[in-house]
Amino acid sequence: MEAKVLNITLFVSLILGIIIVYFFVSIIRYHRRYVKLQREKIFAEITIRENERKRIAGDLHDSLGPLLSAVKLNISSVEVESAADREVLEKTGRYLDEIIGSMRRISHDLLPSTLERKGLLEAIREFLLQVKNKQSVNIQLYVVKEITVPKEKEIHIFRMIQEIVHNTIKHAHAHNLQIGFSEEGGHLLCLTKDDGEGFDKEKVLSSSHGLGLRSLESRCEILNGVLTLDSSPGGGTNYFIKIPV
């Protein structure tokens, strides 16, 4: 009788063990599937956003730009005798120059042409030069080893650097920002370091100000990379990015 009870107990324990194992395996599979779907969703959203930026940049450059230039040319060719009328035309021409310049800057921000023509590092150099001409922050770029990045990954890495620089200027109020690039073991390595105010990562992520940081993490994730952030209030901010290329 005792042997029969023992056998039943063992059998029930075995069944419960199988159920528990199956339960945990199902949870793990569900979690992996959920993570994969989330990654695909994020990738699709970012891809759509970049394609839309590319379309708008193309429209500004190929359609609106030549049209405004033609308008300015026509205005410049108008001959008037009145000094007041000439002043109005000259002022209109200056306004058109400002509009054309703003449109070119917007088009470049949406899709840097240098990225398409000369690659990632040259696009970053050009972007940092533009920032330094407008901002007081001292930005230094170091390339320890030249990197080769697949075309489909360049735009994401460029956007990540843009986001880090904008965060440094807008939120960190840093005086100095160092950005270093290298390639090791088939991976792109990027380290940035600023002397700004720093922040509490968990606190920022839980607020609306964490959108930029979440965007960085999302882009790094879809590239199968790793983003490490080291920051504390008053201690500056360091980003380390490692992406397979």
C-alpha positions in Angstrom: 0.0 0.0 0.0 2.8 2.4 1.0 4.6 1.6 -2.3 1.4 2.3 -4.3 1.0 5.7 -2.5 4.7 6.4 -3.1 4.3 5.6 -6.8 1.2 7.9 -7.1 3.1 10.7 -5.3 6.1 10.3 -7.6 3.8 10.3 -10.7 1.9 13.4 -9.5 5.2 15.1 -8.7 6.5 14.2 -12.2 3.4 15.6 -13.9 3.6 18.8 -11.8 7.3 19.1 -12.7 6.5 18.7 -16.4 3.7 21.3 -16.2 5.9 23.8 -14.3 8.8 23.3 -16.9 6.3 23.7 -19.8 4.9 26.8 -18.1 8.4 28.5 -17.7 9.4 27.4 -21.3 6.2 29.0 -22.6 6.9 32.2 -20.7 10.4 32.4 -22.1 9.2 31.7 -25.6 6.4 34.3 -25.3 8.9 36.9 -24.0 11.3 36.2 -26.8 8.5 36.5 -29.4 7.3 39.7 -27.7 10.8 41.2 -27.7 11.2 40.3 -31.4 7.9 41.8 -32.3 8.7 45.0 -30.4 12.0 45.2 -32.2 10.4 44.7 -35.6 7.8 47.4 -34.7 10.4 49.9 -33.6 12.5 49.2 -36.7 9.4 49.7 -38.9 8.6 53.0 -37.2 12.1 54.3 -37.5 12.4 53.2 -41.2 9.1 54.9 -42.0 10.3 58.0 -40.3 13.6 58.0 -42.1 11.9 57.4 -45.5 9.5 60.3 -44.8 12.5 62.6 -43.9 14.2 61.5 -47.1 11.1 62.3 -49.2 10.6 65.7 -47.6 14.3 66.5 -48.0 14.1 65.5 -51.7 11.0 67.7 -52.3 12.7 70.7 -50.7 15.9 70.3 -52.6 14.5 69.3 -56.0 11.2 71.2 -56.2 10.9 74.1 -53.8 14.6 75.2 -54.0 14.7 75.7 -57.8 11.2 77.4 -57.7 12.4 79.9 -55.1 15.6 80.5 -57.0 13.5 81.2 -60.2 11.3 83.7 -58.3 14.4 85.5 -57.0 15.8 85.6 -60.6 12.6 87.1 -61.9 12.5 89.7 -59.2 16.1 90.7 -59.8 15.3 91.2 -63.5 12.5 93.6 -62.8 13.4 97.2 -63.7 11.8 100.0 -61.7 12.4 103.7 -61.7 11.2 104.5 -58.2 13.8 104.3 -55.4 11.1 103.1 -53.0 10.1 100.3 -55.4 13.8 99.3 -55.8 14.2 99.2 -52.1 11.1 96.9 -51.8 12.5 94.6 -54.5 15.9 94.5 -52.8 14.3 93.7 -49.4 12.2 91.0 -51.1 15.4 89.5 -52.6 17.0 89.4 -49.1 13.9 87.7 -47.7 14.1 85.1 -50.4 17.8 84.5 -49.7 17.0 83.9 -46.0 14.1 81.5 -47.0 16.4 79.6 -49.4 19.1 79.3 -46.8 16.7 78.1 -44.1 15.2 75.6 -46.6 18.7 74.2 -47.4 19.5 73.9 -43.6 16.2 72.0 -43.0 16.8 69.8 -46.0 20.3 69.0 -44.7 19.1 68.3 -41.2 16.5 65.9 -42.6 19.0 64.0 -44.7 22.6 65.1 -44.9 23.8 64.8 -48.5 27.4 64.2 -47.3 26.2 61.0 -45.7 25.1 59.7 -49.1 28.2 61.0 -50.9 31.1 60.6 -48.5 30.0 58.3 -45.7 29.4 58.4 -42.0 32.6 60.0 -40.6 32.6 62.9 -43.1 28.9 63.5 -42.4 29.6 63.6 -38.7 32.5 66.0 -39.2 30.4 68.3 -41.2 27.6 68.2 -38.6 29.9 68.9 -35.7 31.4 71.8 -37.6 28.0 73.3 -38.1 27.2 72.9 -34.4 30.5 74.5 -33.3 29.8 77.5 -35.5 26.5 78.1 -33.7 27.2 76.9 -30.2 29.8 77.6 -27.6 30.5 74.0 -26.7 33.9 72.7 -27.6 33.5 69.4 -29.5 36.5 67.2 -30.3 36.3 64.2 -32.7 38.9 61.4 -32.5 39.1 58.6 -35.0 41.4 56.0 -33.5 40.9 53.6 -36.4 39.0 54.2 -39.6 35.6 52.4 -39.7 33.7 50.8 -42.5 29.9 50.8 -41.9 27.2 49.2 -44.0 25.1 51.9 -45.8 21.9 50.7 -44.1 23.4 51.3 -40.7 25.0 54.7 -41.3 21.9 56.8 -40.9 21.0 55.2 -37.6 24.5 55.8 -36.2 24.5 59.4 -37.5 21.1 60.0 -35.8 22.5 58.6 -32.5 25.4 61.1 -32.6 23.0 63.9 -33.5 20.9 63.0 -30.5 23.8 62.8 -28.1 25.2 66.2 -29.3 21.7 67.8 -29.0 21.2 66.3 -25.5 24.7 67.6 -24.5 23.9 71.2 -25.7 20.2 71.4 -24.6 20.2 69.5 -21.3 23.8 68.9 -20.1 24.9 72.5 -20.6 28.4 71.1 -21.1 31.5 73.1 -22.1 33.4 70.2 -23.6 32.3 67.1 -25.5 34.7 64.4 -26.8 33.6 61.8 -29.3 35.8 58.9 -30.2 35.4 56.2 -32.9 37.3 53.0 -33.5 36.7 49.5 -34.9 37.7 46.3 -33.2 36.7 42.7 -33.8 34.1 43.5 -36.4 32.4 46.1 -34.1 32.1 49.8 -34.4 33.0 51.4 -31.0 32.0 54.9 -30.1 32.7 56.6 -26.8 31.4 60.1 -25.9 32.2 62.1 -22.8 31.0 65.5 -21.6 31.6 67.7 -18.6 28.0 68.7 -18.2 25.5 68.5 -15.4 24.8 64.8 -15.7 21.4 63.3 -14.7 19.6 60.4 -13.0 19.0 57.8 -15.8 16.0 56.1 -14.2 14.3 59.5 -13.3 14.8 60.8 -16.9 13.5 57.6 -18.5 10.3 57.8 -16.5 9.7 61.4 -17.7 8.9 63.0 -21.0 12.6 64.1 -21.2 13.6 60.5 -21.7 12.3 60.3 -25.3 15.7 61.1 -26.7 17.4 58.4 -24.6 14.8 55.8 -25.5 15.3 56.7 -29.2 19.1 56.0 -28.7 18.4 52.7 -27.1 15.9 51.7 -29.8 18.2 52.5 -32.7 21.1 50.6 -30.9 18.8 47.7 -30.3 17.6 47.3 -33.9 21.3 47.4 -35.0 21.9 44.5 -32.6 24.3 46.8 -30.7 24.9 47.7 -27.0 24.4 51.1 -25.5 26.0 51.8 -22.1 25.2 55.0 -20.3 27.2 56.3 -17.3 25.9 59.5 -15.7 25.1 61.1 -12.4 24.0 64.5 -11.3 27.0 66.8 -11.4 29.2 64.1 -12.8 28.9 64.5 -16.6 27.7 61.9 -19.0 29.5 59.1 -20.9 27.9 57.0 -23.7 29.5 53.9 -25.0 28.1 52.3 -28.2 29.1 49.0 -29.6 27.6 47.9 -32.9 28.5 45.0 -35.2 29.5 46.1 -38.7 
